[in-house]
Amino acid sequence: MKVYLVEKLLVFHTASRMKGIPWRICCCLKKNANLLRMKSSVPTAAAESTLQFVRRGTVVSLPNVSPTRTLLQVLREDLGLTGTKEGCNEGDCGACTVVLAERDGQGLRYRAVNSCIRMAHSVHGQAVWTVEDLTADPLIDRQGGALHPAQQAMVDGHGSQCGFCTPGFVMSLFGMYQNRVQAGEKITRDVAQADLSGNLCRCTGYRPILDAAQRMADLPAAKVQERAVRRLLDRIPPAARSGDYMAPGTLEALLRARREHPQAQIVAGCTDVGLWVNKGHRQFGQVLDVTQAAELRHIERYPRHIAIGAGVRLSDAFAALVKDRPALATFAERFAGLPVRQSGTLVGNVANGSPIGDSMPLLIALGASVVLMRWTGQGARGRIVHRELALEDFYTGYRQNRLAPDEIVAWVKVPKARRAYTPERTSGEWTRVYKVSKRFDDDISAVCLAMSLQIERGRVVQARVGTGGVAATPARAWQTEAALNGQPWQAETVRAAMRTLTHEFAPISDMRASADYRRTVLGNLLWRGWLESQSPSAWPLNLERPFPRNDTALTGEAQP
């Protein structure tokens, strides 16, 4: 008989069956059993890797960390840092938020992330802060203050009641402080709300927490000694290129590893794979992390398109898309919460292929393509080969695609915007994307519709329409495009296209929406796009927020 520690059960594996007993009994038996952590559905003898990161002025080194052990498990169970909480365990509530930092030129780049769905090995070579560290880290100069400004502002504003969500809010505030306050940026109400979109509170209410975000800058400053942090980061060797958690540092090494280990689970930000581990209780004997390949950590700009690498975080990818098409700003903020956008990647969202993934309808409408890469040949004759597919041609079924076992999705290519359409100009590009969900922030779409129309002298010369939530894959609305192409951009054309769109797909009914609701909303969103296109450029209509938010409306008093 063999004994394995699996999640919260002690599992006895015999030739005939498996039996599980509760965790409380495990604690008693652990002293007398030789427990092995189960790394895959079939136990393997693969060596586990050493994890290293910077914390409290020193390099933490943890040997034998399983490839699917989460950062939250390491913090709470291995290091005893129980200030970081486990709430939903799926990246929605934000109670587990911590802040990571990695090198960025001569400084550091700070990101608040969900530790519950982040694989622990993915923070190798980075600095990690938990809520306990804000008053205990010798590399944070609080100028004699007992608390960090993020903490003190919460105390002064009575921003905590039961306290369970407070550590996560404080760490999101700490990330906001480092990225915005330390850069001299004023925290507006809108900025505070956007940066805290990944944190949920169910008893205090958000007003005092948003107040705290705006008042941090008024407190005595606290500064991270970044030079000292960078010196410590320089002492950590690169992540392993072999073993059970592989994070190759070059594209060639990554593609070679993919060919040699086609069974390895590919990860980027782990925002979905983390759910498979936590909720689906899946384990992987080997993991291949694509985010450390230097060539794929960039956004490259060309005359006709931008190319977004597999290691580029969603927050950076959306910033590039919004810079090219400012109308996408609201949609970009509504993709999950900020901690998820700062951990996940655009390429990961595309490769995952969920039918309710928000980025794919937009990318389909924009005419995006994916670049698939693999390594071929032996020795000195080895080389990288690639192929390119239109995004709508990449998917073959529910979470199925055309990716070969030795390939990775290396890049997403997005055509650049043309001159924007306005009613006064009557020619140009009209691009909009709409997401319908039960919550405005940090929620999954029931329906998503994206449209990108090329209009010349009031007539649609090319229409591209992407949809989500209405089919087994993100889908292009070919019939609706045909109803728009060559037609004048006017109400009658849109009404005819609406009728086509509502019958083009056969959505299912589920907990988020009924099939009839999805069909009706899909058509209404097309009408909404037409209504917004008719507003004058001096006063553009945004039905997402018909009444602009401002500090006065939220606080009842004018802000200086």
C-alpha positions as CSV (number, residue, x, y, z in Angstrom):
1,M,0.0,0.0,0.0
2,K,1.2,3.5,-0.8
3,V,0.2,6.7,1.0
4,Y,-0.2,10.1,-0.7
5,L,-1.1,13.6,0.6
6,V,-3.7,15.0,-1.8
7,E,-5.3,18.3,-1.0
8,K,-7.3,17.8,2.2
9,L,-7.4,14.0,2.1
10,L,-5.0,11.3,3.0
11,V,-5.3,8.8,0.2
12,F,-4.5,5.1,0.6
13,H,-3.8,3.6,-2.8
14,T,-4.1,-0.2,-3.2
15,A,-4.3,-2.4,-6.2
16,S,-8.1,-2.5,-5.9
17,R,-9.2,0.9,-4.8
18,M,-8.5,4.3,-3.3
19,K,-9.8,5.4,0.1
20,G,-9.8,8.9,1.5
21,I,-9.9,10.1,5.1
22,P,-10.4,13.6,6.4
23,W,-7.5,16.1,7.0
24,R,-7.9,16.1,10.8
25,I,-7.0,12.4,10.8
26,C,-4.1,13.1,8.5
27,C,-2.5,15.3,11.1
28,C,-2.4,12.3,13.5
29,L,-1.2,9.8,11.0
30,K,1.4,12.1,9.4
31,K,4.0,11.4,12.2
32,N,3.9,7.7,11.4
33,A,3.5,7.7,7.6
34,N,5.9,8.4,4.9
35,L,3.9,10.9,3.0
36,L,4.6,11.9,-0.6
37,R,3.0,14.8,-2.3
38,M,1.1,13.7,-5.3
39,K,2.3,15.6,-8.4
40,S,0.2,14.0,-11.1
41,S,-2.7,11.5,-11.5
42,V,0.1,8.9,-11.5
43,P,2.9,9.4,-9.0
44,T,6.2,10.2,-10.6
45,A,9.8,10.4,-9.4
46,A,10.6,13.7,-11.1
47,A,12.8,15.9,-9.0
48,E,11.1,19.0,-7.5
49,S,12.6,22.4,-7.9
50,T,14.0,25.0,-5.5
51,L,12.0,28.2,-5.3
52,Q,13.8,31.5,-4.5
53,F,12.4,35.0,-4.0
54,V,13.2,38.2,-2.0
55,R,11.3,38.9,1.2
56,R,12.1,41.2,4.1
57,G,15.6,42.0,3.0
58,T,16.8,38.4,2.4
59,V,16.6,35.7,-0.3
60,V,14.1,33.0,0.7
61,S,15.0,29.6,-0.6
62,L,12.5,26.7,-0.5
63,P,13.5,23.3,-1.8
64,N,11.3,20.6,-3.1
65,V,8.3,22.8,-4.0
66,S,5.7,20.9,-6.1
67,P,5.1,22.4,-9.5
68,T,1.4,22.9,-8.7
69,R,1.8,24.3,-5.2
70,T,0.3,27.7,-5.1
71,L,1.9,30.8,-3.7
72,L,-0.8,31.1,-1.1
73,Q,0.0,27.6,0.1
74,V,3.6,28.4,0.4
75,L,2.9,31.6,2.3
76,R,0.4,30.3,4.7
77,E,1.5,26.7,5.2
78,D,5.2,26.7,4.6
79,L,6.1,30.2,5.9
80,G,3.3,30.7,8.4
81,L,2.2,34.0,6.9
82,T,-1.5,33.7,7.8
83,G,-2.2,37.4,7.3
84,T,-2.8,36.5,3.6
85,K,-6.3,34.9,3.6
86,E,-7.9,32.2,1.6
87,G,-11.4,33.3,0.5
88,C,-12.8,32.1,-2.8
89,N,-9.6,30.3,-3.8
90,E,-10.3,31.2,-7.5
91,G,-9.0,34.8,-7.9
92,D,-12.4,36.6,-7.4
93,C,-12.5,38.0,-3.9
94,G,-9.0,39.4,-3.5
95,A,-8.5,38.3,0.2
96,C,-5.2,36.6,-0.9
97,T,-3.7,39.6,-2.7
98,V,0.1,40.1,-2.4
99,V,2.4,42.4,-4.2
100,L,5.2,41.2,-6.5
101,A,8.1,43.2,-7.9
102,E,10.5,42.5,-10.7
103,R,13.3,44.4,-12.4
104,D,12.1,47.1,-14.8
105,G,15.0,49.0,-16.3
106,Q,16.7,50.8,-13.4
107,G,13.7,50.4,-11.1
108,L,11.1,47.9,-10.1
109,R,7.7,47.0,-11.5
110,Y,5.1,46.3,-8.8
111,R,2.0,44.2,-9.4
112,A,-0.8,43.2,-7.0
113,V,-1.8,39.6,-7.8
114,N,-4.0,36.8,-6.4
115,S,-1.7,34.4,-4.6
116,C,-4.4,31.7,-4.5
117,I,-4.2,30.9,-8.2
118,R,-0.6,31.8,-8.8
119,M,1.8,28.9,-9.0
120,A,4.5,29.4,-6.4
121,H,7.4,28.8,-8.9
122,S,6.1,31.6,-11.1
123,V,7.5,34.2,-8.6
124,H,11.0,32.8,-8.7
125,G,13.4,35.7,-9.0
126,Q,10.9,38.3,-7.8
127,A,10.3,40.2,-4.6
128,V,7.2,39.3,-2.6
129,W,5.4,41.4,0.0
130,T,2.5,40.2,2.2
131,V,0.5,42.3,4.6
132,E,2.8,41.4,7.5
133,D,5.8,42.8,5.6
134,L,4.6,46.4,5.4
135,T,5.7,47.0,9.0
136,A,8.4,44.4,9.2
137,D,10.4,44.8,6.0
138,P,13.7,46.5,6.8
139,L,13.8,47.7,3.1
140,I,10.6,49.8,3.6
141,D,11.5,53.2,5.1
142,R,8.3,54.4,6.9
143,Q,10.1,57.5,8.4
144,G,9.3,56.5,11.9
145,G,5.6,55.7,11.2
146,A,4.1,52.7,13.0
147,L,2.2,51.7,9.9
148,H,2.5,52.0,6.2
149,P,0.4,54.7,4.7
150,A,-1.8,52.0,3.1
151,Q,-2.5,50.6,6.5
152,Q,-2.8,54.0,8.3
153,A,-5.3,55.4,5.9
154,M,-7.5,52.3,6.4
155,V,-7.3,52.8,10.2
156,D,-8.0,56.5,10.0
157,G,-11.0,56.0,7.7
158,H,-12.5,53.1,9.6
159,G,-12.1,51.0,6.4
160,S,-12.3,47.6,8.1
161,Q,-15.2,45.8,9.9
162,C,-14.9,42.0,10.1
163,G,-11.4,42.3,8.8
164,F,-11.2,39.2,6.6
165,C,-10.9,41.1,3.3
166,T,-8.7,43.9,4.8
167,P,-5.3,42.3,4.2
168,G,-6.1,42.0,0.5
169,F,-7.4,45.6,0.2
170,V,-4.2,46.8,2.0
171,M,-2.0,45.0,-0.4
172,S,-3.9,46.4,-3.4
173,L,-3.5,49.8,-1.8
174,F,0.2,49.1,-1.4
175,G,0.5,48.3,-5.1
176,M,-1.4,51.5,-5.9
177,Y,0.9,53.5,-3.6
178,Q,4.0,52.2,-5.2
179,N,2.8,52.6,-8.8
180,R,0.9,55.8,-8.5
181,V,1.6,57.8,-5.3
182,Q,5.3,57.3,-5.5
183,A,5.2,58.4,-9.1
184,G,3.5,61.7,-8.1
185,E,0.1,60.7,-9.6
186,K,-3.1,61.9,-7.9
187,I,-5.5,59.1,-6.9
188,T,-8.9,60.0,-8.2
189,R,-12.1,58.2,-7.2
190,D,-12.2,56.5,-10.6
191,V,-8.5,55.4,-10.3
192,A,-9.1,54.0,-6.8
193,Q,-12.2,52.1,-7.9
194,A,-10.4,50.6,-11.0
195,D,-7.3,49.6,-9.0
196,L,-9.5,48.0,-6.3
197,S,-11.8,46.2,-8.7
198,G,-10.3,42.8,-7.8
199,N,-11.1,43.1,-4.1
200,L,-14.6,42.4,-2.6
201,C,-16.0,43.6,0.7
202,R,-19.3,42.4,2.1
203,C,-19.7,44.3,5.4
204,T,-17.7,47.6,5.6
205,G,-18.8,49.1,2.3
206,Y,-16.5,50.6,-0.2
207,R,-16.7,54.3,0.6
208,P,-14.2,54.4,3.5
209,I,-11.9,52.1,1.5
210,L,-12.0,54.4,-1.5
211,D,-11.4,57.3,0.9
212,A,-8.3,55.6,2.3
213,A,-7.0,55.2,-1.3
214,Q,-7.3,58.9,-1.9
215,R,-5.8,59.9,1.5
216,M,-2.6,57.7,1.4
217,A,-0.7,60.5,-0.3
218,D,-1.4,62.9,2.6
219,L,0.4,60.7,5.1
220,P,4.1,60.6,5.8
221,A,5.8,58.8,2.9
222,A,7.1,55.3,3.0
223,K,9.7,54.3,0.4
224,V,11.0,50.9,-0.7
225,Q,14.8,50.9,-1.0
226,E,14.8,49.6,-4.5
227,R,18.5,49.5,-5.0
228,A,18.8,47.0,-2.1
229,V,15.9,45.0,-3.5
230,R,17.6,44.8,-6.9
231,R,20.9,43.7,-5.4
232,L,19.1,40.8,-3.7
233,L,17.3,40.0,-6.9
234,D,20.6,39.8,-8.7
235,R,21.7,37.1,-6.3
236,I,19.0,34.7,-7.5
237,P,19.9,32.4,-10.4
238,P,17.5,32.1,-13.4
239,A,14.6,29.7,-13.1
240,A,15.2,26.0,-13.9
241,R,15.1,25.0,-17.6
242,S,14.5,21.4,-16.7
243,G,12.8,19.4,-14.0
244,D,9.2,19.6,-12.9
245,Y,8.7,23.4,-13.3
246,M,10.5,24.7,-16.4
247,A,10.8,28.4,-17.1
248,P,13.3,28.8,-20.0
249,G,14.8,32.2,-20.5
250,T,15.0,32.2,-24.3
251,L,12.5,31.4,-27.1
252,E,14.8,28.7,-28.4
253,A,15.1,27.0,-25.0
254,L,11.3,27.2,-24.6
255,L,10.5,25.6,-27.9
256,R,13.1,22.9,-27.3
257,A,11.5,22.2,-24.0
258,R,8.1,22.0,-25.6
259,R,9.3,19.5,-28.1
260,E,11.0,17.4,-25.5
261,H,8.1,17.5,-23.0
262,P,4.9,17.7,-25.0
263,Q,2.9,16.4,-22.0
264,A,4.0,19.3,-19.7
265,Q,1.2,21.7,-18.8
266,I,1.8,25.2,-20.3
267,V,1.2,28.1,-18.0
268,A,1.6,31.9,-18.3
269,G,-0.2,33.8,-15.6
270,C,-1.8,30.7,-14.1
271,T,-5.2,32.5,-13.7
272,D,-7.0,29.6,-15.2
273,V,-4.7,26.7,-14.5
274,G,-4.8,27.8,-10.9
275,L,-8.5,27.1,-10.9
276,W,-7.9,23.6,-12.4
277,V,-5.6,22.9,-9.4
278,N,-7.7,24.5,-6.7
279,K,-11.2,23.6,-7.8
280,G,-10.7,20.7,-10.2
281,H,-8.0,19.1,-7.9
282,R,-5.8,18.5,-11.0
283,Q,-2.1,17.9,-10.6
284,F,0.6,18.1,-13.2
285,G,3.9,16.2,-13.2
286,Q,5.6,18.9,-15.3
287,V,4.8,22.5,-15.9
288,L,6.3,24.7,-18.7
289,D,6.1,28.5,-18.0
290,V,6.3,30.6,-21.1
291,T,6.6,34.0,-19.4
292,Q,10.4,34.0,-18.9
293,A,11.4,33.7,-22.5
294,A,12.9,37.1,-23.1
295,E,11.8,37.5,-26.7
296,L,8.1,37.0,-25.7
297,R,8.0,39.5,-22.9
298,H,7.6,42.5,-25.2
299,I,5.0,44.3,-27.4
300,E,6.5,45.0,-30.8
301,R,5.1,47.8,-33.0
302,Y,5.2,47.6,-36.8
303,P,3.7,50.0,-39.5
304,R,0.5,48.0,-39.9
305,H,0.2,45.9,-36.7
306,I,1.3,45.4,-33.1
307,A,2.6,42.0,-31.9
308,I,2.0,41.0,-28.3
309,G,4.2,38.3,-26.9
310,A,3.1,35.3,-24.8
311,G,4.8,36.7,-21.7
312,V,3.0,40.1,-21.8
313,R,0.6,40.6,-19.0
314,L,-3.1,41.5,-19.8
315,S,-2.7,44.9,-18.2
316,D,0.1,45.8,-20.5
317,A,-1.5,44.2,-23.6
318,F,-4.8,46.2,-23.0
319,A,-2.8,49.4,-22.4
320,A,-1.3,48.9,-25.9
321,L,-4.7,48.2,-27.5
322,V,-6.3,51.2,-25.7
323,K,-3.4,53.5,-26.8
324,D,-4.3,52.6,-30.4
325,R,-8.0,52.6,-29.9
326,P,-9.0,54.8,-26.9
327,A,-12.7,53.6,-27.2
328,L,-11.6,50.3,-25.7
329,A,-10.7,51.8,-22.3
330,T,-13.9,50.9,-20.4
331,F,-13.9,47.4,-21.7
332,A,-10.2,46.9,-20.8
333,E,-11.0,47.8,-17.1
334,R,-13.9,45.3,-17.1
335,F,-11.7,42.3,-17.9
336,A,-11.7,40.5,-14.6
337,G,-10.1,42.6,-11.8
338,L,-6.7,44.3,-11.7
339,P,-4.9,41.5,-9.9
340,V,-6.0,39.0,-12.6
341,R,-5.0,41.4,-15.4
342,Q,-1.6,41.9,-13.8
343,S,-1.0,38.2,-13.6
344,G,-2.7,36.7,-16.6
345,T,-1.6,37.2,-20.2
346,L,-3.4,38.0,-23.4
347,V,-1.9,35.0,-25.2
348,G,-2.9,32.8,-22.4
349,N,-6.5,34.0,-22.6
350,V,-6.5,33.3,-26.4
351,A,-4.8,29.9,-26.1
352,N,-7.2,28.8,-23.3
353,G,-10.1,29.4,-25.7
354,S,-13.0,29.7,-23.3
355,P,-16.2,30.6,-25.1
356,I,-16.8,33.3,-22.6
357,G,-13.2,34.7,-22.7
358,D,-13.6,38.4,-23.2
359,S,-10.5,39.2,-25.3
360,M,-11.3,36.9,-28.2
361,P,-14.5,38.5,-29.6
362,L,-12.6,41.8,-29.6
363,L,-9.5,40.3,-31.3
364,I,-11.7,38.6,-33.9
365,A,-13.4,41.9,-34.7
366,L,-10.0,43.6,-35.0
367,G,-8.8,41.0,-37.5
368,A,-6.1,39.5,-35.1
369,S,-4.1,36.5,-35.9
370,V,-2.0,34.0,-33.8
371,V,1.6,33.0,-34.5
372,L,2.3,29.4,-33.6
373,M,5.9,28.4,-33.1
374,R,7.9,25.1,-32.7
375,W,11.4,23.8,-32.9
376,T,12.4,21.4,-35.6
377,G,15.6,19.7,-36.6
378,Q,18.5,18.4,-34.6
379,G,21.7,19.9,-33.3
380,A,23.2,22.8,-35.3
381,R,20.5,22.3,-38.0
382,G,17.7,23.0,-35.5
383,R,15.6,26.0,-36.2
384,I,12.4,27.8,-35.3
385,V,9.5,27.4,-37.6
386,H,6.1,29.2,-37.4
387,R,2.7,29.4,-38.9
388,E,0.0,32.1,-38.7
389,L,-3.7,31.6,-38.4
390,A,-6.6,34.0,-38.2
391,L,-7.9,33.9,-34.7
392,E,-11.4,32.7,-35.7
393,D,-9.7,29.7,-37.5
394,F,-7.7,28.7,-34.5
395,Y,-10.6,27.1,-32.6
396,T,-12.0,23.7,-33.6
397,G,-14.4,23.1,-30.7
398,Y,-15.1,23.7,-27.0
399,R,-11.6,24.5,-25.6
400,Q,-10.1,22.7,-28.6
401,N,-7.7,24.3,-31.1
402,R,-5.2,23.6,-33.9
403,L,-2.1,23.7,-31.7
404,A,0.2,20.8,-32.4
405,P,1.7,19.0,-29.3
406,D,5.1,20.6,-29.9
407,E,3.8,24.1,-30.6
408,I,3.1,27.1,-28.5
409,V,1.1,30.3,-29.2
410,A,4.0,32.8,-29.3
411,W,2.4,36.0,-30.5
412,V,-0.9,37.7,-31.1
413,K,-0.8,40.1,-34.0
414,V,-3.4,43.0,-34.0
415,P,-3.8,45.3,-37.0
416,K,-3.4,49.0,-36.2
417,A,-6.4,51.3,-36.1
418,R,-7.4,53.5,-39.0
419,R,-8.7,57.0,-38.6
420,A,-11.8,56.9,-36.4
421,Y,-15.3,57.3,-37.8
422,T,-17.4,60.2,-36.7
423,P,-20.8,61.4,-38.0
424,E,-19.2,64.6,-39.2
425,R,-16.5,62.8,-41.2
426,T,-18.7,59.9,-42.4
427,S,-15.6,57.8,-43.1
428,G,-13.2,55.8,-40.9
429,E,-13.1,52.9,-38.5
430,W,-15.9,52.4,-36.0
431,T,-14.9,49.9,-33.3
432,R,-16.8,49.1,-30.1
433,V,-16.9,46.1,-27.8
434,Y,-19.6,45.5,-25.2
435,K,-19.7,43.1,-22.2
436,V,-22.9,42.1,-20.4
437,S,-22.5,40.6,-17.0
438,K,-24.2,40.5,-13.6
439,R,-21.5,42.7,-12.0
440,F,-19.8,45.7,-13.7
441,D,-16.4,44.8,-12.3
442,D,-14.6,41.4,-12.0
443,D,-17.3,39.2,-13.5
444,I,-17.7,36.7,-16.3
445,S,-19.6,37.7,-19.4
446,A,-23.0,36.4,-20.2
447,V,-22.7,37.9,-23.7
448,C,-19.9,39.8,-25.4
449,L,-20.2,41.5,-28.8
450,A,-17.4,43.3,-30.6
451,M,-17.7,45.1,-34.0
452,S,-15.2,46.8,-36.2
453,L,-16.6,48.5,-39.3
454,Q,-14.7,50.3,-42.0
455,I,-17.1,53.0,-43.3
456,E,-16.5,55.1,-46.4
457,R,-18.8,58.0,-47.2
458,G,-21.5,56.6,-45.0
459,R,-21.4,53.0,-46.4
460,V,-20.0,49.9,-44.7
461,V,-17.2,48.6,-46.9
462,Q,-16.0,46.0,-44.4
463,A,-17.6,44.6,-41.3
464,R,-16.1,42.3,-38.7
465,V,-18.2,41.1,-35.8
466,G,-16.9,38.9,-32.9
467,T,-19.1,37.2,-30.3
468,G,-18.7,35.5,-27.0
469,G,-21.0,33.4,-24.8
470,V,-23.3,32.3,-27.6
471,A,-21.4,29.3,-29.1
472,A,-19.0,26.6,-28.1
473,T,-16.1,28.8,-29.1
474,P,-15.5,32.5,-29.5
475,A,-17.1,33.0,-32.9
476,R,-17.2,35.4,-35.9
477,A,-20.7,36.4,-37.0
478,W,-20.2,35.8,-40.8
479,Q,-23.9,36.2,-41.7
480,T,-24.3,39.4,-39.8
481,E,-21.2,40.8,-41.5
482,A,-22.8,39.9,-44.9
483,A,-25.9,41.8,-43.9
484,L,-23.8,44.9,-43.2
485,N,-21.3,44.8,-46.0
486,G,-22.0,47.2,-48.8
487,Q,-25.0,48.8,-47.0
488,P,-25.4,52.4,-45.9
489,W,-24.6,52.8,-42.2
490,Q,-28.2,53.7,-41.1
491,A,-30.9,52.5,-38.8
492,E,-32.7,50.3,-41.4
493,T,-29.4,48.5,-42.2
494,V,-28.7,47.9,-38.5
495,R,-32.2,46.6,-37.8
496,A,-31.9,44.1,-40.6
497,A,-28.5,43.0,-39.3
498,M,-30.0,42.6,-35.8
499,R,-32.5,40.1,-37.1
500,T,-29.7,38.1,-38.7
501,L,-27.6,38.3,-35.6
502,T,-30.3,37.0,-33.2
503,H,-30.7,33.9,-35.4
504,E,-27.1,33.3,-36.3
505,F,-26.2,31.4,-33.1
506,A,-27.8,28.8,-30.8
507,P,-26.7,29.7,-27.3
508,I,-27.4,27.6,-24.3
509,S,-29.2,28.5,-21.1
510,D,-27.1,28.4,-17.9
511,M,-26.7,30.2,-14.6
512,R,-25.6,33.4,-16.2
513,A,-28.4,33.8,-18.8
514,S,-31.0,32.1,-20.8
515,A,-30.6,31.3,-24.5
516,D,-33.4,33.8,-25.4
517,Y,-31.8,36.5,-23.3
518,R,-28.5,36.0,-25.0
519,R,-30.0,36.2,-28.5
520,T,-32.0,39.3,-27.7
521,V,-29.1,41.1,-26.0
522,L,-26.7,40.2,-28.9
523,G,-29.0,42.1,-31.3
524,N,-29.6,45.0,-28.9
525,L,-25.8,45.5,-28.5
526,L,-25.5,45.9,-32.3
527,W,-28.2,48.6,-32.1
528,R,-26.4,50.2,-29.2
529,G,-23.3,50.4,-31.3
530,W,-25.2,52.2,-34.0
531,L,-26.7,54.7,-31.5
532,E,-23.3,55.6,-30.1
533,S,-22.0,56.1,-33.6
534,Q,-24.5,58.8,-34.2
535,S,-23.5,61.1,-31.3
536,P,-21.3,64.1,-32.2
537,S,-17.6,63.8,-31.6
538,A,-17.7,66.8,-29.3
539,W,-20.1,65.0,-27.0
540,P,-19.6,61.2,-27.6
541,L,-22.4,59.0,-26.2
542,N,-21.3,56.1,-24.0
543,L,-24.2,54.0,-22.9
544,E,-22.0,52.1,-20.5
545,R,-21.7,55.2,-18.5
546,P,-24.3,57.7,-19.8
547,F,-23.7,59.9,-16.8
548,P,-19.9,60.4,-16.2
549,R,-18.7,59.4,-12.8
550,N,-17.0,62.1,-10.7
551,D,-15.8,62.6,-7.2
552,T,-18.6,65.0,-6.4
553,A,-21.3,62.4,-7.2
554,L,-19.7,59.7,-5.1
555,T,-18.7,61.8,-2.0
556,G,-21.2,64.6,-2.0
557,E,-18.5,67.2,-1.9
558,A,-16.3,68.8,-4.4
559,Q,-12.7,67.7,-4.5
560,P,-9.9,70.2,-4.7
